[in-house]
Amino acid sequence: MGRLNNNQPHTLEILRVAEGQKSPQRDEDVQASWRRCLNEHQLDPTRYEGVRIVTQQELRHHRQESEELLCMARHGMEDLYRRVNAMGYILLLTNAQGVAIDTIGDADLDRELRHAGLIAGSEWHERHVGTNGVGACLMTGREIIVHRTDHFDMTLTPLSCTAVPIHDTQGTLIGVLDLSHLQAPQDKMSQALTLEVMKSCVRRIEMANLVRTHRQDWILRLHPSAEFLDVDPMAAIAIGTDGRIRGMTHNAHKLLLRSLPDSSDVSQNHTSITDHLVGRTFSDLFAFDPEDLPKLSRSRGNGDGMIELQSGEITFARSVPPVAAIKQRVINPLPAPLKNIHGGDPALQKLAERASKLVDRQISVILRGETGTGKEFIARAMHMASQRRGPFIAINCAALPESLIESELFGHTANAFTGASGKGKKGLIRESHGGTLFLDEIGDMPLAMQARLLRVLSEREVMPVGGHRPEPVDIHVISASHRDLPQLVASGEFRQDLYYRLNGLTLDIPAVRNRADLEWLILRIAATTDGTPNFSPDAMEILLSHAWPGNVREIVNLCALCAALCDGNMVTPDDLPPDITDVAQSRPTATLSLLAANGNYPSYQLPPATDQNEATTLRTLIMACDGNISAVARHANVNRSTIYRRLQRLGLGHLIKQNRFSDVNRI
């Protein structure tokens, strides 16, 4: 369709509104958005451009920046979509910049969704695409329905968008939840119920986030009706032990703002509201002594929990006591299965800490690393660290024949196809019900199966081959690949919507050559090898200098070989394979020459591990590199892990933090 001209009714209506005329069939927020599009954003009212899609690199950056928002909203999004998935809607989560960082929709509508721009990476800020649900919501901070020709850009006029803002506990608008329909009815009132459902979903998302982030504070649930306090509170406030407001949901902001004596002077923007509420004493806002908060606890059975605001308004409240910080540390230590995946490596320590926060959440994880780095081992550790009581099912997507992968994954009914079992087959996905499904080499899954897997993850149910009734499944999905999945998405070999469904969080597993706990790893593998090889100090020094291109798998094979060859005797350098000893002998002496701003540093040679001056030498080298361990290793022509191991031996491992030393003078 060609570009519109100024004689089109839609264009003329926008121009009349921009000139100050009222349009009775448009909401005031829509008209205000049209005026902003023309007067502030300088957009062309004849535009027919649609939305911009950011690059894969930009989208990864946006998702990393919004990791907390993704975790906060995901469960609520899935619960909401289960209620509307048969009605043709697509659910979008955008960040505060208007970029869609997560989507849930019908995989069968993939082509239509892409054409409409309703995919991850679409950019919906008003200044780029004109009036739309997300853009107008971000500009006003209020929920809105932008229905069909309410849109500024004619490309978007088939859509109906219902958008609701999401705020953090300090009142900052951090994202928008949007439910869009590709072909909505003409009547805008058809979306009124959708708006109420969306507001309820966002309210529960913000409520869950307040409880999660303010565990050490009193939580006060509020609702106009006492009967709903425990099942669906309308608002909630976090109150510190000092009696001051620490945070709240956005509904609480709106309720409590009316209690301020100077509320008429407070601007309606979110920053001003936050400045006037968070940090105030509880007694400033309520005619209630914070010392009496325990009386509002359900356990005390305090009647209906009526409470009065300073404005005189009456509401109902239920208090939930804080969880002591020391109790949290006892209850939630790093689970043993994750604690035992490393022997002091900083990267794996960080991985274990992040993984421990996700093991009992419905957030999919991608493990990324070279072949043989132990992705399945870590996935199994995550499963063992969780509260899930179902089995751990590992599937190598590259090893399943394409002709069998459908029935292997999804199962089949009795005699569903030629050669099928007369008893049917449950399928690996249903086998993992209540447990963890580990999809190894997910990048090698055929595109047709990717579409079916996406439906399983979206709807949490499986349709067996030949079946007519879907079976519900409760699974935690962990995927792994040594391939570049974003590159596969860019080349069309992997579905973008499936990638973002799987990629709740990506955890990078370091290669063995970069691990600071290499000696621990070798000794642990040796201890679990039949025959238990015992390496001499000289042999171990050679092993520690080897690059291990085969990673953990290569160490396993080496230990098995040495155990067989030495038959209980100590393993010496002569017993090691030539591909390890030859490389070690050809490795140049590790030296370091550094240029300073005012001249040359002297050339240093890393001393042997037993040298009593080693700590002093390392201190000099690290200070010369401004605390950058990667630079030290690069200039010294050794692996970074060698530097880390030396530091660990010297008892300086506690100073390692994100590959830099924040205080080298303490070394």
Stockholm file with secondary structure:
# STOCKHOLM 1.0

chainA/1-667         MGRLNNNQPHTLEILRVAEGQKSPQRDEDVQASWRRCLNEHQLDPTRYEGVRIVTQQELRHHRQESEELLCMARHGMEDLYRRVNAMGYILLLTNAQGVAIDTIGDADLDRELRHAGLIAGSEWHERHVGTNGVGACLMTGREIIVHRTDHFDMTLTPLSCTAVPIHDTQGTLIGVLDLSHLQAPQDKMSQALTLEVMKSCVRRIEMANLVRTHRQDWILRLHPSAEFLDVDPMAAIAIGTDGRIRGMTHNAHKLLLRSLPDSSDVSQNHTSITDHLVGRTFSDLFAFDPEDLPKLSRSRGNGDGMIELQSGEITFARSVPPVAAIKQRVINPLPAPLKNIHGGDPALQKLAERASKLVDRQISVILRGETGTGKEFIARAMHMASQRRGPFIAINCAALPESLIESELFGHTANAFTGASGKGKKGLIRESHGGTLFLDEIGDMPLAMQARLLRVLSEREVMPVGGHRPEPVDIHVISASHRDLPQLVASGEFRQDLYYRLNGLTLDIPAVRNRADLEWLILRIAATTDGTPNFSPDAMEILLSHAWPGNVREIVNLCALCAALCDGNMVTPDDLPPDITDVAQSRPTATLSLLAANGNYPSYQLPPATDQNEATTLRTLIMACDGNISAVARHANVNRSTIYRRLQRLGLGHLIKQNRFSDVNRI
#=GR chainA/1-667 SS CCCCCTTSHHHHHHHHHHTTCCCTTSCHHHHHHHHHHHHTSCCCTTCCCCCEECCHHHHHHHHHHTHHHHHHHHHHHHHHHHHHTTTTEEEEEEETTSBEEEEECCGGGHHHHHHHTCSTTEECCHHHHCSCHHHHHHHHSSCEEEEGGGSSSGGGTTCEEEEEEEECTTSCEEEEEEEEETTCCSCGGGGHHHHHHHHHHHHHHHHHHHHHHTTTSEEEEEESSGGGTTTCCSEEEEECTTSBEEEECHHHHHHHHTTCTTGGGSCSSHHHHHHHHTTSBHHHHBSSCGGGGGGGBGGGTCTTCEEEBTTSCEEEEEEECCCCHHHHHHHSCCCHHHHTTCSSCHHHHHHHHHHHTTTTSSCCEEEECCTTSCHHHHHHHHHHHSSCCSCEEEEETTTSCHHHHHHHHHCBCTTCSTTCCTTCBCCHHHHTTTSEEEEETGGGSCHHHHHHHHHHHHHTEECCBTCSSCEECCCEEEEEESSCHHHHHHTTSSCHHHHHHHCSEEEECCCGGGCTTHHHHHHHHHHTSTTCCEECHHHHHHHHHCCCTTHHHHHHHHHHHHHHHHTTSEECGGGSCHHHHHHHHHSCCCEECCEETTEECCCEECCCTTCTTHHHHHHHHHHHTTTBHHHHHHHHTSCHHHHHHHHHHTTCGGGCBTTBCSCGGGC
#=GC SS_cons         CCCCCTTSHHHHHHHHHHTTCCCTTSCHHHHHHHHHHHHTSCCCTTCCCCCEECCHHHHHHHHHHTHHHHHHHHHHHHHHHHHHTTTTEEEEEEETTSBEEEEECCGGGHHHHHHHTCSTTEECCHHHHCSCHHHHHHHHSSCEEEEGGGSSSGGGTTCEEEEEEEECTTSCEEEEEEEEETTCCSCGGGGHHHHHHHHHHHHHHHHHHHHHHTTTSEEEEEESSGGGTTTCCSEEEEECTTSBEEEECHHHHHHHHTTCTTGGGSCSSHHHHHHHHTTSBHHHHBSSCGGGGGGGBGGGTCTTCEEEBTTSCEEEEEEECCCCHHHHHHHSCCCHHHHTTCSSCHHHHHHHHHHHTTTTSSCCEEEECCTTSCHHHHHHHHHHHSSCCSCEEEEETTTSCHHHHHHHHHCBCTTCSTTCCTTCBCCHHHHTTTSEEEEETGGGSCHHHHHHHHHHHHHTEECCBTCSSCEECCCEEEEEESSCHHHHHHTTSSCHHHHHHHCSEEEECCCGGGCTTHHHHHHHHHHTSTTCCEECHHHHHHHHHCCCTTHHHHHHHHHHHHHHHHTTSEECGGGSCHHHHHHHHHSCCCEECCEETTEECCCEECCCTTCTTHHHHHHHHHHHTTTBHHHHHHHHTSCHHHHHHHHHHTTCGGGCBTTBCSCGGGC
//
